[in-house]
Amino acid sequence: MHAPTILVTGSTRGIGLAIADALSSAGATVIRHGSRNGAGVIGADLAAPGAPDALWQQALELAGGRIDVLVNNAGQFEASPLEVSDIVWLDNWEDTLRINLTAAAQLSRFAVRHWLASDGADDAVRGRIVHIASRAGYRGDSPDHWHYAAAKGGMIALHKTIARGYAASGILSFAIAPGFTDTAMAGDYLASRGGAALLADIPLGRVATPQEIAAIARFCALDAPPSMTGTVIDANGASYVR
């Protein structure tokens, strides 16, 4: 079996970087995306309407015409208080939904069409999509993050629709819903999000690490059995239990 080729969006830092590294360590060929071009990185600003198309085409060319897995990880998390001006609030809303949801939907569409056009028996796995959603998609978020919660709720609905619509064609979809995730476990990170109050709301007593989320993403991208398609995997230290 050939080593799978995997496009990971937003893979130059944080969770995306951990996912890309975990998949590379597992032997996959990983195509990395960031907001700017860099060594081994395709640069694309996903807030621009044409960027997902350009990213997909560049990734497909690098991959030699075949991408096996798409990981929709790129995201934006910026506060947008009610008190800002109408135009600023709306701009924040549209930018966040475009990056967190619309770009993921565009890339998913390109991927599904790519796999539907590929050869393969109906019972064979033609492709996989892994969506990095959020606890916020179920639980909601802070009053300053209506846009983020709405985008992640939309991503979960998008994922479920893809899973139900294309399972019979060998196209699988998985979603991961992390809670707070920290890249350094630094005190200022916790302080900026409530400090002790944040941890008190997490029965595990700590936030997740990017490596924990990456381990789940690696499983979904490479090993999860087809019967798991449509699954949303929570990773929030039991701070939200469905």
C-alpha positions in Angstrom: 0.0 0.0 0.0 1.4 3.4 -0.9 2.1 6.0 1.7 -0.9 8.4 1.8 -0.6 12.0 0.8 -2.2 14.4 3.2 -3.0 18.1 3.0 -3.1 19.7 6.4 -4.3 23.3 6.5 -2.9 25.7 9.1 0.0 23.4 9.8 2.8 25.8 10.7 2.0 26.1 14.4 -0.1 24.8 17.3 -2.4 21.9 16.7 -1.8 21.9 12.9 1.9 21.6 13.3 1.5 18.8 15.8 -0.8 17.0 13.4 1.5 17.4 10.4 4.5 16.2 12.5 2.5 13.1 13.8 1.4 12.2 10.3 5.0 12.6 8.9 6.3 10.4 11.7 3.8 7.8 10.7 5.2 7.7 7.2 2.6 9.9 5.4 3.6 12.4 2.8 2.3 15.7 4.3 1.6 18.9 2.3 1.7 21.8 4.8 -0.2 25.0 4.5 0.3 28.4 6.2 -0.7 32.0 5.7 2.6 32.7 4.0 4.9 30.8 1.7 7.9 29.2 3.4 10.2 26.2 3.1 8.0 23.3 2.4 4.8 25.3 3.1 2.2 26.5 0.6 1.1 30.0 1.5 -2.6 30.9 1.2 -4.7 33.5 3.0 -7.9 31.6 3.4 -9.8 34.8 4.1 -9.5 35.5 0.3 -12.3 33.8 -1.7 -10.0 32.3 -4.3 -7.4 31.0 -1.9 -8.8 27.5 -1.2 -9.0 26.8 -4.9 -5.4 27.9 -5.4 -4.2 25.9 -2.4 -5.9 22.8 -3.6 -4.5 23.0 -7.1 -0.9 23.7 -5.8 -1.3 20.8 -3.3 -2.5 18.5 -6.0 0.4 19.4 -8.3 2.9 18.7 -5.4 1.2 15.4 -4.7 1.5 14.3 -8.3 -2.2 14.4 -8.9 -3.5 12.4 -5.9 -4.4 13.5 -2.4 -5.7 10.8 0.0 -6.6 12.8 3.1 -7.6 16.4 3.8 -7.2 17.8 7.4 -9.3 21.0 7.8 -7.4 22.6 10.7 -6.8 26.2 9.8 -8.8 28.6 12.0 -9.1 32.0 13.5 -10.0 32.8 17.1 -10.2 36.5 17.8 -12.5 38.4 20.1 -15.3 40.5 18.7 -17.1 42.3 21.6 -20.6 43.6 21.2 -19.3 47.1 21.8 -17.3 47.4 18.6 -18.7 49.3 15.7 -21.2 47.5 13.4 -18.8 47.3 10.5 -16.0 46.0 12.7 -18.3 43.3 14.2 -19.5 42.3 10.8 -16.0 42.2 9.3 -14.9 40.0 12.2 -17.9 37.7 11.7 -17.3 37.3 7.9 -13.5 36.8 8.2 -13.9 34.2 10.9 -16.6 32.3 9.1 -14.7 32.4 5.8 -11.5 31.0 7.4 -13.1 28.6 9.8 -16.0 27.3 7.8 -16.2 28.5 4.2 -12.6 27.6 3.3 -13.0 24.2 4.9 -16.2 23.6 2.9 -14.5 24.6 -0.4 -11.6 22.3 0.3 -13.9 19.5 1.3 -15.8 20.0 -2.0 -12.7 19.8 -4.0 -11.6 16.7 -2.2 -14.9 14.9 -2.5 -15.0 15.7 -6.3 -11.4 14.5 -6.6 -12.2 11.2 -4.9 -15.5 10.6 -6.8 -13.6 10.9 -10.0 -11.0 8.4 -8.9 -11.0 4.7 -9.7 -12.0 2.3 -6.9 -14.5 -0.3 -5.9 -17.6 1.0 -4.1 -16.5 -0.6 -0.8 -12.9 0.8 -1.0 -11.9 3.8 1.0 -11.2 6.5 -1.6 -10.5 9.4 0.7 -10.8 10.8 4.2 -11.5 14.2 5.7 -10.6 15.2 9.2 -12.2 18.4 10.5 -10.8 20.1 13.6 -13.9 21.6 15.0 -14.4 22.7 18.7 -16.3 22.1 21.8 -17.8 25.5 21.0 -19.7 24.0 18.2 -21.9 22.2 20.8 -21.5 24.2 24.0 -21.1 27.7 22.5 -18.4 30.1 23.4 -17.9 33.4 25.2 -20.0 36.6 24.4 -17.0 37.8 22.4 -17.0 34.8 20.2 -20.4 34.3 18.6 -18.7 34.0 15.2 -16.3 31.3 16.3 -19.0 29.1 17.9 -21.2 29.5 14.8 -18.4 28.6 12.4 -17.5 25.4 14.4 -21.1 24.4 14.7 -21.4 24.8 11.0 -18.2 22.7 10.5 -19.8 19.9 12.5 -22.9 20.0 10.4 -20.8 20.0 7.3 -18.9 17.0 8.5 -22.0 15.0 9.2 -23.5 15.8 5.9 -20.4 14.7 4.0 -20.3 11.5 6.1 -23.9 10.6 5.3 -23.8 11.7 1.7 -20.6 9.9 0.5 -20.0 6.9 2.7 -21.3 4.5 0.1 -18.7 6.0 -2.3 -15.9 5.2 0.0 -15.4 8.8 1.3 -15.1 9.0 5.1 -15.4 12.1 7.3 -14.3 12.5 10.9 -14.4 15.5 13.3 -12.5 16.3 16.4 -14.0 18.8 18.9 -11.2 20.0 21.3 -11.8 22.2 24.3 -9.0 24.6 25.2 -5.7 23.5 23.9 -2.3 25.0 24.9 1.0 24.9 23.1 3.1 25.8 26.1 1.0 25.6 29.2 2.2 29.1 30.0 0.7 31.0 32.9 -0.2 34.0 30.7 -2.2 31.7 28.4 -4.3 30.5 31.3 -4.6 34.0 32.8 -5.9 35.4 29.5 -8.7 32.8 29.6 -9.8 32.9 33.2 -6.9 31.2 34.9 -8.0 29.1 37.8 -11.7 29.5 36.8 -10.9 27.9 33.4 -9.2 24.9 35.0 -12.0 24.6 37.6 -14.4 23.9 34.7 -12.2 21.1 33.4 -12.5 17.9 35.5 -9.2 16.6 34.1 -7.6 19.7 35.7 -5.7 20.9 32.7 -6.2 21.9 29.1 -5.3 19.5 26.2 -1.9 19.5 24.5 -1.6 19.8 20.7 0.1 16.3 20.7 -3.1 14.8 22.2 -5.3 16.3 19.5 -2.7 15.2 16.9 -2.8 11.6 18.1 -6.6 11.6 17.5 -6.2 13.2 14.1 -3.5 10.7 13.1 -5.9 7.8 14.0 -8.8 9.4 12.0 -6.5 10.1 9.0 -4.8 6.7 8.9 -6.5 4.0 10.9 -10.1 4.7 11.9 -12.3 1.9 10.5 -14.9 3.0 7.9 -17.8 2.3 10.3 -16.6 5.3 12.4 -17.4 7.8 9.6 -19.6 10.6 10.9 -18.1 10.4 14.3 -17.3 13.6 16.4 -14.6 12.8 18.9 -14.6 15.1 22.0 -11.2 16.1 23.6 -12.0 18.5 26.3 -11.1 16.9 29.6 -14.8 16.2 30.3 -15.6 19.9 30.5 -18.4 19.2 28.1 -20.0 15.8 28.0 -22.6 15.0 25.4 
